[in-house]
Amino acid sequence: MHMLPIASVHIAWPWNCDINVALQKYFGEWGSKAVNLAREIDWGELTGFAKHLAEEAAKAILPHFRQNTAVEVKAGAVWDPVTEADKGAERIMRALIEERYPDHGILGEEYGAKKGQSGFTWILDPVDGTRAFICGMPTWATLIGLNFEGEPLLGVMSQPYVGDVFFGNPEGAWVDYRGTSRPLRVRPSRALADAVLTTTAPELYRSELEKGALARLSRATRLTRYGGDAYFFCVLAAGQIDIAMDARMEPYDIAPLIPIIRGAGGVVSTWDRGNPASGGNVISASSQALFDEALSLIHV
């Protein structure tokens, strides 16, 4: 793999066990192929590059934030806004990836897919939460992920206005905040009746099945909060909430968040226990027991 002249990031294993056990825990059923691959990768180099992408994207985004920047609307069934902040940041990130890793693929929300030859694909959502962005709310984020043959290996969620950078890979998950870094860990398991449930917005649940699932879970939990977009999945990894879920997610909405959730010890899948990397209806929880209890209410 081509190496970058970026300072290595020292990362400690989050599990008190053998490295192979740790990697199997992270990748689950993806198996020995993933374990062997993960052992060979310089995660510090790739993580450093992904964080560099976020820093460069921020330079294109922040000048537009809270400036009443022009809004375009994408064609489609729902109102889907986009701004020059989205487009400019993705152009910058794509150019940097193509320069450093010309054989890697790219999938971005604004400019689509570029096929690679290495099995690695960068997943880019320059402004996740554009609705929040155009309302001046600092709950939007830049999402950057790296997949290998469809499996998320590395993820970064950056909120440059606030100063948060969440990141994860098979070696764990961390958050940087204005020069200070700390490891992430989900909070201890609790019963569904005591849990905090979060999701972006109830109107995103459009089918009767989706509406019913959200209503049942909301009634069964202690508190439901809306409006957090990608932030909810990251504060779950940070041990602040118990369940984060959304309906009809795209791959670039969720794939970069998966390594952060898993690296912190959380559980994430589609509502039918499938691979969430391709998007769809996605739920994450702080423990397997809580995850199973929540899924039992989705499918009634």
Buried (B, 14 or more C-beta within 10 A) or exposed (E): EEEBEBEEBEBEBBBEEEBEEBBBBBBEEBEEEBBEBBEEBEBBBBBBBBBBBBEBBBEBBBEBBEEEEEEEEEEEEEEEBBBBBBBBBBBBBBEBBBEBBEEBBBBBBBBEEBEBEBBBBBBBBBBBBBBBBBEEBBBBBBBBBBBBEEBBBBBBBBBBBBEBBBBBBBBBBBBBEEEEEEBBBBBEBBEBEEBBBBBBEBEBBEEEBBBBBBBBBBEBBEEBEEBBBBBBBBBBBBBBBBBBBBBBBBBBBBBBBBBBBBBBBBBBBBBEEEBBBBBBBBBBBBBEBBBEBBBEBBEE
